[in-house]
Amino acid sequence: RYAKMKTVTNIYILNLAVADELYILGLPFLTTQNVLSYWPFGSFLCRVVMTADSMNQFTSIFCLPVMSM
């Protein structure tokens, strides 16, 4: 339907937007950890939030240079 919108650049922009949204979802957990100086949410949520944070950082660092080419 929107064939002109399916460009490589738009796909990278979508990936960057999704990574940013997922990072924003994890910010309350990271802020709480910084305020309390410990992780009160359990080990499972620690793994989930930290893994998502790492993946979002990689995605952001990867997508921005690729889009600038």
NORGI-V664178 format. One record per backbone hydrogen bond with DSSP energy under -1.0 kcal/mol. CO is the residue of the C=O (numbers start at 1). NH is the residue of the N-H. Records with the same first field share a line. If there is no record, write none. Layout:
# NORGI-V664178
CO->NH + NH
This chain:
# NORGI-V664178
2->5
5->7
7->11
8->12
9->13
10->14
11->15
12->16
13->17
14->18
15->19
16->20
17->21
18->22
19->23
20->24
21->25
22->26
26->30
27->31
28->32
29->33
30->34
31->35
32->36
33->37
42->46
43->47
44->48
45->49
46->50
47->51
48->52
49->53
50->54
51->55
52->56
53->57
54->58
55->59
56->60
57->61
58->62
59->63
60->64
62->66
63->67
64->68
